[in-house]
Amino acid sequence: MKILSTVHVFYPEFWPELGRCLRNVCAPCDIVATVPEGAAFADDIRRDFPDARILFCENRGFDVWPFLKSIDEVGLDGYTHILKLHTKRDVLTDPPTTFNDFNYGGPRWRRALLSFLADKSAFEKCRALFERDRSVSMIAGRDVIVRRRDVGHPDVQKTFDEAISYAAEKFGLRPTKPEFVAGTMFLTKAEVFRPFVGRFSASDFVQSVKDDRVVTLAHLLERAFGFSACAAGRIADPDDSMRWRHMRSDLSYAMKATARFLYQSKTTRSGARMTKICRVPVWHSAPKQ
Protein backbone atom coordinates (compact mmCIF):
# COMPACT_ATOMS: atom_id res chain seq x y z
CA MET A 1 0.00 0.00 0.00
CA LYS A 2 1.42 3.38 -1.08
CA ILE A 3 -0.80 6.36 -0.27
CA LEU A 4 -1.04 9.83 -1.72
CA SER A 5 -2.44 11.89 1.16
CA THR A 6 -4.11 15.11 0.02
CA VAL A 7 -5.16 17.65 2.62
CA HIS A 8 -6.78 21.02 2.00
CA VAL A 9 -6.22 23.49 4.84
CA PHE A 10 -8.47 26.54 4.63
CA TYR A 11 -9.22 26.95 8.35
CA PRO A 12 -5.79 26.88 10.05
CA GLU A 13 -7.25 26.37 13.52
CA PHE A 14 -8.21 22.83 12.49
CA TRP A 15 -4.83 21.87 11.05
CA PRO A 16 -3.62 20.21 14.31
CA GLU A 17 -6.60 17.82 14.14
CA LEU A 18 -5.77 16.84 10.56
CA GLY A 19 -2.13 16.50 11.49
CA ARG A 20 -3.06 13.96 14.16
CA CYS A 21 -5.12 12.03 11.61
CA LEU A 22 -2.21 11.95 9.17
CA ARG A 23 0.01 10.48 11.90
CA ASN A 24 -2.44 7.60 12.20
CA VAL A 25 -1.59 6.49 8.66
CA CYS A 26 0.71 3.52 9.24
CA ALA A 27 1.80 3.00 5.63
CA PRO A 28 4.18 4.60 3.10
CA CYS A 29 2.67 7.99 2.41
CA ASP A 30 3.37 11.19 0.46
CA ILE A 31 1.59 14.31 1.72
CA VAL A 32 0.34 17.12 -0.52
CA ALA A 33 -1.25 20.08 1.26
CA THR A 34 -3.18 22.82 -0.51
CA VAL A 35 -3.56 26.22 1.15
CA PRO A 36 -4.90 29.63 0.05
CA GLU A 37 -2.53 31.95 -1.79
CA GLY A 38 -0.05 33.57 0.61
CA ALA A 39 -1.19 31.59 3.66
CA ALA A 40 1.35 32.09 6.44
CA PHE A 41 0.25 28.91 8.21
CA ALA A 42 1.90 26.86 5.45
CA ASP A 43 4.97 27.07 7.68
CA ASP A 44 3.07 25.16 10.38
CA ILE A 45 2.45 22.32 7.95
CA ARG A 46 6.12 22.27 6.90
CA ARG A 47 7.18 22.21 10.55
CA ASP A 48 4.94 19.24 11.34
CA PHE A 49 5.64 17.37 8.10
CA PRO A 50 8.92 18.59 6.58
CA ASP A 51 8.55 16.36 3.50
CA ALA A 52 5.05 17.58 2.67
CA ARG A 53 4.56 19.30 -0.66
CA ILE A 54 2.69 22.61 -0.38
CA LEU A 55 0.50 23.87 -3.22
CA PHE A 56 -1.09 27.32 -3.20
CA CYS A 57 -4.62 27.20 -4.50
CA GLU A 58 -7.41 29.63 -5.31
CA ASN A 59 -10.44 29.55 -3.03
CA ARG A 60 -12.67 27.87 -5.59
CA GLY A 61 -14.75 24.72 -5.54
CA PHE A 62 -14.53 24.32 -1.75
CA ASP A 63 -12.25 21.31 -1.12
CA VAL A 64 -12.95 19.69 -4.51
CA TRP A 65 -10.83 21.85 -6.82
CA PRO A 66 -7.80 21.80 -4.44
CA PHE A 67 -8.04 18.01 -4.40
CA LEU A 68 -8.22 17.77 -8.19
CA LYS A 69 -5.31 20.18 -8.50
CA SER A 70 -3.30 17.96 -6.15
CA ILE A 71 -3.80 14.77 -8.14
CA ASP A 72 -3.18 16.68 -11.39
CA GLU A 73 0.13 18.06 -10.10
CA VAL A 74 1.40 14.83 -8.54
CA GLY A 75 -0.26 12.19 -10.70
CA LEU A 76 -1.50 8.79 -9.59
CA ASP A 77 1.29 6.59 -10.91
CA GLY A 78 3.11 4.80 -8.11
CA TYR A 79 0.20 5.07 -5.67
CA THR A 80 -2.26 2.35 -4.78
CA HIS A 81 -4.53 4.52 -2.63
CA ILE A 82 -5.54 8.15 -2.10
CA LEU A 83 -6.43 9.77 1.20
CA LYS A 84 -8.55 12.93 1.01
CA LEU A 85 -8.91 15.24 4.03
CA HIS A 86 -9.79 18.88 4.54
CA THR A 87 -10.50 21.29 7.38
CA LYS A 88 -14.14 21.53 8.44
CA ARG A 89 -15.74 24.02 10.80
CA ASP A 90 -18.37 23.20 13.40
CA VAL A 91 -21.95 23.10 12.10
CA LEU A 92 -24.46 25.52 13.60
CA THR A 93 -26.89 23.72 15.91
CA ASP A 94 -29.80 26.20 15.89
CA PRO A 95 -31.99 24.85 14.42
CA PRO A 96 -30.84 21.24 15.01
CA THR A 97 -29.33 19.73 11.88
CA THR A 98 -29.69 16.10 10.82
CA PHE A 99 -28.52 14.17 7.78
CA ASN A 100 -28.71 10.48 6.93
CA ASP A 101 -30.48 9.95 10.30
CA PHE A 102 -27.46 11.49 12.03
CA ASN A 103 -27.47 14.68 14.14
CA TYR A 104 -24.36 16.50 12.96
CA GLY A 105 -24.56 19.74 14.94
CA GLY A 106 -21.43 21.30 16.44
CA PRO A 107 -18.25 19.25 15.93
CA ARG A 108 -20.11 15.96 15.40
CA TRP A 109 -20.14 16.22 11.60
CA ARG A 110 -16.39 16.76 11.44
CA ARG A 111 -15.79 13.87 13.85
CA ALA A 112 -18.03 11.62 11.76
CA LEU A 113 -16.09 12.56 8.63
CA LEU A 114 -12.74 11.81 10.29
CA SER A 115 -13.85 8.71 12.18
CA PHE A 116 -12.14 6.36 9.72
CA LEU A 117 -8.81 7.88 10.83
CA ALA A 118 -9.67 8.61 14.46
CA ASP A 119 -6.74 6.51 15.65
CA LYS A 120 -4.19 4.00 14.37
CA SER A 121 -6.53 1.08 14.98
CA ALA A 122 -9.14 2.69 12.70
CA PHE A 123 -6.56 2.96 9.92
CA GLU A 124 -5.52 -0.68 10.44
CA LYS A 125 -9.17 -1.69 10.02
CA CYS A 126 -9.21 0.20 6.71
CA ARG A 127 -6.03 -1.50 5.54
CA ALA A 128 -7.28 -4.94 6.59
CA LEU A 129 -10.62 -4.42 4.84
CA PHE A 130 -8.93 -3.43 1.57
CA GLU A 131 -6.72 -6.52 1.79
CA ARG A 132 -9.55 -8.87 2.78
CA ASP A 133 -12.24 -7.70 0.35
CA ARG A 134 -11.20 -6.64 -3.13
CA SER A 135 -14.71 -5.32 -3.85
CA VAL A 136 -14.12 -2.41 -1.45
CA SER A 137 -12.98 0.62 -3.44
CA MET A 138 -13.51 3.43 -0.90
CA ILE A 139 -13.69 3.65 2.90
CA ALA A 140 -15.20 6.50 4.91
CA GLY A 141 -17.02 7.17 8.16
CA ARG A 142 -20.18 5.12 8.63
CA ASP A 143 -22.56 8.06 9.10
CA VAL A 144 -21.52 9.99 5.97
CA ILE A 145 -22.10 7.29 3.34
CA VAL A 146 -25.28 8.21 1.48
CA ARG A 147 -27.63 6.34 -0.88
CA ARG A 148 -30.48 8.03 -2.72
CA ARG A 149 -33.05 5.73 -1.19
CA ASP A 150 -32.01 6.88 2.28
CA VAL A 151 -32.29 10.60 1.43
CA GLY A 152 -35.62 12.05 2.48
CA HIS A 153 -35.43 15.71 1.47
CA PRO A 154 -36.73 16.36 -2.09
CA ASP A 155 -34.05 18.97 -2.84
CA VAL A 156 -31.29 16.56 -1.82
CA GLN A 157 -32.86 13.83 -3.95
CA LYS A 158 -32.99 16.24 -6.90
CA THR A 159 -29.28 17.05 -6.55
CA PHE A 160 -28.53 13.33 -6.32
CA ASP A 161 -30.41 12.71 -9.58
CA GLU A 162 -28.66 15.65 -11.28
CA ALA A 163 -25.32 14.18 -10.25
CA ILE A 164 -26.27 10.75 -11.63
CA SER A 165 -27.04 12.31 -15.02
CA TYR A 166 -23.87 14.43 -14.91
CA ALA A 167 -21.60 11.48 -14.02
CA ALA A 168 -23.10 9.34 -16.78
CA GLU A 169 -22.73 12.04 -19.43
CA LYS A 170 -19.32 13.40 -18.38
CA PHE A 171 -17.50 10.23 -17.27
CA GLY A 172 -19.63 7.32 -18.44
CA LEU A 173 -20.24 6.29 -14.83
CA ARG A 174 -23.44 4.27 -14.40
CA PRO A 175 -23.21 2.28 -11.15
CA THR A 176 -26.22 0.08 -10.41
CA LYS A 177 -26.37 1.23 -6.77
CA PRO A 178 -24.95 4.77 -6.64
CA GLU A 179 -23.88 6.23 -3.32
CA PHE A 180 -21.36 8.83 -2.21
CA VAL A 181 -19.46 10.14 0.79
CA ALA A 182 -21.00 13.40 1.98
CA GLY A 183 -18.22 15.76 2.99
CA THR A 184 -15.64 14.02 0.72
CA MET A 185 -13.20 12.64 3.27
CA PHE A 186 -12.14 9.09 2.50
CA LEU A 187 -9.43 6.54 1.76
CA THR A 188 -9.85 5.11 -1.72
CA LYS A 189 -8.14 3.06 -4.38
CA ALA A 190 -6.20 5.35 -6.71
CA GLU A 191 -7.86 3.86 -9.81
CA VAL A 192 -11.19 5.40 -8.72
CA PHE A 193 -9.89 8.86 -9.65
CA ARG A 194 -8.30 8.21 -13.01
CA PRO A 195 -11.46 9.47 -14.80
CA PHE A 196 -11.00 12.86 -13.11
CA VAL A 197 -7.31 13.54 -13.73
CA GLY A 198 -6.61 16.47 -16.08
CA ARG A 199 -10.29 17.17 -16.75
CA PHE A 200 -10.74 20.46 -14.87
CA SER A 201 -9.15 23.85 -14.18
CA ALA A 202 -9.70 26.53 -11.55
CA SER A 203 -11.90 28.55 -13.93
CA ASP A 204 -14.44 25.70 -13.98
CA PHE A 205 -15.28 26.34 -10.33
CA VAL A 206 -17.03 29.25 -8.64
CA GLN A 207 -15.71 31.05 -5.60
CA SER A 208 -16.27 29.03 -2.44
CA VAL A 209 -19.27 30.72 -0.84
CA LYS A 210 -21.58 28.61 1.31
CA ASP A 211 -25.14 28.66 -0.03
CA ASP A 212 -27.23 25.51 0.37
CA ARG A 213 -29.64 26.78 -2.28
CA VAL A 214 -27.05 26.63 -5.08
CA VAL A 215 -25.83 23.38 -6.65
CA THR A 216 -22.32 23.90 -8.04
CA LEU A 217 -19.87 21.76 -9.99
CA ALA A 218 -18.21 20.91 -6.67
CA HIS A 219 -21.47 19.43 -5.38
CA LEU A 220 -21.92 17.33 -8.52
CA LEU A 221 -18.34 16.07 -8.33
CA GLU A 222 -18.69 15.24 -4.64
CA ARG A 223 -21.32 12.74 -5.69
CA ALA A 224 -19.54 11.67 -8.87
CA PHE A 225 -16.49 10.68 -6.78
CA GLY A 226 -18.70 8.23 -4.93
CA PHE A 227 -20.32 6.98 -8.12
CA SER A 228 -16.86 6.23 -9.52
CA ALA A 229 -16.08 4.22 -6.39
CA CYS A 230 -19.35 2.32 -6.83
CA ALA A 231 -18.52 1.60 -10.47
CA ALA A 232 -15.17 0.16 -9.33
CA GLY A 233 -16.60 -1.74 -6.36
CA ARG A 234 -18.35 -0.53 -3.23
CA ILE A 235 -18.04 2.03 -0.44
CA ALA A 236 -17.61 0.75 3.11
CA ASP A 237 -16.85 1.96 6.62
CA PRO A 238 -13.87 0.55 8.57
CA ASP A 239 -16.06 -2.02 10.38
CA ASP A 240 -17.98 -2.81 7.18
CA SER A 241 -21.20 -2.30 9.14
CA MET A 242 -22.86 -0.37 6.29
CA ARG A 243 -23.21 -3.60 4.31
CA TRP A 244 -25.57 -4.99 6.96
CA ARG A 245 -27.25 -1.62 7.43
CA HIS A 246 -27.97 -1.50 3.70
CA MET A 247 -29.21 -5.09 3.73
CA ARG A 248 -31.68 -4.22 6.49
CA SER A 249 -32.73 -1.09 4.59
CA ASP A 250 -33.21 -3.05 1.36
CA LEU A 251 -35.23 -5.71 3.18
CA SER A 252 -37.43 -3.07 4.79
CA TYR A 253 -37.94 -1.36 1.41
CA ALA A 254 -38.84 -4.68 -0.24
CA MET A 255 -41.32 -5.55 2.52
CA LYS A 256 -43.03 -2.16 2.24
CA ALA A 257 -43.20 -2.45 -1.56
CA THR A 258 -44.68 -5.95 -1.25
CA ALA A 259 -47.25 -4.72 1.25
CA ARG A 260 -48.25 -1.90 -1.11
CA PHE A 261 -48.62 -4.40 -3.94
CA LEU A 262 -50.78 -6.77 -1.91
CA TYR A 263 -53.07 -4.17 -0.38
CA GLN A 264 -53.59 -0.47 -1.05
CA SER A 265 -56.36 1.86 0.05
CA LYS A 266 -56.35 5.45 -1.16
CA THR A 267 -58.49 8.47 -1.97
CA THR A 268 -58.79 9.39 -5.65
CA ARG A 269 -58.78 12.95 -7.00
CA SER A 270 -62.57 12.89 -7.15
CA GLY A 271 -62.69 12.16 -3.43
CA ALA A 272 -63.73 8.53 -3.80
CA ARG A 273 -62.17 5.74 -1.74
CA MET A 274 -60.53 2.88 -3.62
CA THR A 275 -59.16 -0.43 -2.38
CA LYS A 276 -56.76 -2.53 -4.47
CA ILE A 277 -55.62 -6.12 -3.99
CA CYS A 278 -52.50 -7.01 -5.99
CA ARG A 279 -53.04 -3.65 -7.76
CA VAL A 280 -56.49 -4.75 -8.95
CA PRO A 281 -59.37 -2.48 -7.81
CA VAL A 282 -61.81 -4.53 -5.73
CA TRP A 283 -63.86 -1.75 -4.13
CA HIS A 284 -64.69 1.80 -5.11
CA SER A 285 -66.91 4.26 -3.25
CA ALA A 286 -68.99 6.93 -4.92
CA PRO A 287 -67.11 10.23 -5.48
CA LYS A 288 -67.87 13.10 -3.16
CA GLN A 289 -70.34 15.62 -4.53
N, C-alpha and C positions, 0 to 999 in steps of 0.2 A: 504494500500500500504506500503510494507516494501522493501527498495531498498538496494542492494549491489552495492556501487559505486566503480568502479575500475578505477584507474588513473595511467598511466605509464608516469613517468617524466624522460625523457632523456636529454632534453634541459632545464636546471634550470631557464634560463631567462624568460621562458614562464609559470613557475609555478604560479606566481601571477594571471595570466589570468584564469588558471584552478581553482585556489582557489576561485575566484569570481563566477565562474560558479557553483561550488559545494555549495556555500552559497545560490544560487538561488533554491536549492532543498528543497522545503517546505513539507517534508515528513520524517518519520523515516528512518534513513539512516546509514549504516555502511560503512566506507571508508577503502579501501585497496589500498595502493600506492606501486608501484614497481619502483625501482631505480637501476642504475648500481651498481655493487659491489664496496663498499667503498665510495660511494657518500657522500660527506660532507653535501650537501644541504638537506639530509634527515632530518636534524635538523630543517630546515625551515618549512618542512611539519609538523613535530611534534609540532612546535611552533604555527602554524596556526590552526591545528586540533589535539589537544592532544590525542584524542581517536583513531586516525587513526592507522591502522596496517601497518607497513613498511616491505616489502619483497625485499630482494636484488636478482637481476635477471641478468643472462648473457645477453649480447647484441646480442641476436639472434632473428630472426623472426620479426624484427621491433617491432611493438606494439602488435602483435598477440600472440607470445609465452608468454610475460609477463601477458597478459590477461588470457590466458588459465591456467597459473600457479596460478593466483589469484583465479580463481573459483575452481581449484583443491584443493588448500590449505584450502579455506574457506568452500566450498560446497555451494549448492543452497538451501538446506532445510531451511525453515523459511523465505525465501525471495520470494516476488511476482514478483519483477522486478530487472533488472540489468542495471546500467548506465556504459557505457564505454567511457572514455576520455583518451587523451594522448597529449603530447606536439607536436606542429607542427611548423616548421620554415616557414618563408616566401618563396614563390615560385618565382624563377627568372622570370623576365618579358621580357627578351631579348633572343630569340624572344617571342612575345606575346603567352600566353598559354591559350587554351580554352578546356573545357570538358563539355559534356552534354549541349552544347549551352551556357555555362557560362564561362566568362573570369575570371580565378582564379589567375592572377598574383599578386605578392606582398602578402599582408596579407589577400586578399579577400577569398582565399581557406580556410584558418583557420577560418575566421569569418563565412563562409558558413557552415562549419562543426559544429561550436559551436552555430549556430543560434537558435537551439531548446532549448538552455539554456541561451540565451543572457540576460535574466532578469527573475524576479520571475513570471511575467505574462506569459512568454513563457512556463515556467514549468507548470503553472496552466492550460494552454491550453492542454499540453500533458496529464496531469492527467485527465482532463475532457474528452478528446477524448478516453482514455482507458476505462473510466467508461461508456461513452455513446455508444461506438461501440466495441463490444466484438470481432469483426473480426480483429481489429487492433492488431498486435503482436509486431510491432517495430515502433518507431518514430525517425526521423532524420531531418536534414535540407533539405529544399525543393530541393535545387540545387545539392545535392549529391546523390540522389536516382536515380539509373541507371537501365534501361531495355535494353536488347540486341537490340531490334528494334531501339532504339534511339541512339545506338552507331554506328558511321560512320566509324571509322578507322578499317581496316581489321585486324591488329594485336590485337586490343582490342577485336574485335569480336571473334578472335581465342582463346584468353585467356578465354573469357566468355564461349565458347563452351567446352574448356578443363575443366573448373570448373564445368560445368553441368555434364559432364561424371564422374568427380572425386566424386562429391557429391552423385551421384546416386550409384556408386560402393562402396564408403566408408561408407556412412551413410544411404543409401536407400532413399535419398531425391529426389523427382521427382515432384516439383511444376509445375502446368500447366502454370503459368506466372512468370517465375523466374526473380527476380531483386535483387539488393544488394545496400548497402550503401558504396559508394566509400569513403575511408578514415576511415572507421570503428569507427565512434563516433555516439552513439545512446542511446536511452532508450528503453528497450525491456522487454517483459515478460520472467521470469526466465526459463520457460519450453522450450523456444526456444533453450537453450544451453545445455540441458541434453544430447543430442547425442554427445557432444564434451568433456564432463567431463571424465578425466582419460584416454584419448585416446592418449596423446602425451607426449613427454619429450623434454628437451632442445636439445638433440642430433639429434632430427628430423629436426631441423631448422638450416639454414646456418647463418653465421655472417651477421649482418645487414649492408649491403653495398648497397647504392643506385645505381641501374643499370636498366634502363627501358627496356633493351633488354632481361633481364633474368626473367623468370616466376618461382617463388619459391613456396614452400608450403604455405608460408604466404599469397601470392597473391591468391592462390586457396581457402584458408580458408576464406579470406576476402569476397569472393563471396559466399562460402558455408554458411557463417553466414546468409547472406541475403536470400539464398534459404531455409534455415531452418525456417526463419521468414515467408516466403511465404507459406511454407508447413503448418504452424500453423495458418495462416491468411493472413494479408497483411501489407505492409510497408506504412506509411503515414508521412506527415509533420504535425507540430502542428496545422496549419489551415486546414488541410485535402484538400489542394488545388491540390495536385498531382492526386487525383481521377479524377477531372475534366480535368486536363491537359492530363492525360492518355486517358480519353474518347475522347477528341478532337484529340489526336494522333491516336487512333484506328479508329476513323471515317475517318480521312484523309487517313490513310493507306487503309481502305476498299474502299474508293472512287477511289483512284489511281489504286487499284487492279481491280476494276470493269471496269474502263476506259481502262485498258490494255486488259481485256478480250473482251470488246466490239469492240475495234479498236486497231490495232497494225500495224505499218509500219516499216520495218527494212531492212537492207542490209545483204544478206546471205554471206557465206564464198567465194562463187564464184563471188561475186560482183553484183549479181542481186538484184533488189528491189522486196520486197514481201509485200503485204497488206493482213491482216487477219481481218475478221469480226467474232466475237464470236469464235476465234481461228481457223476458217476455212479459208484456203487460197482462196482469190477471185480474186487476180491479181498477176501476176509474170512477171517481165521483163526478157529479155534475159541476160544471164551472160556476163560480160565484157570479151573481148578477151585478 
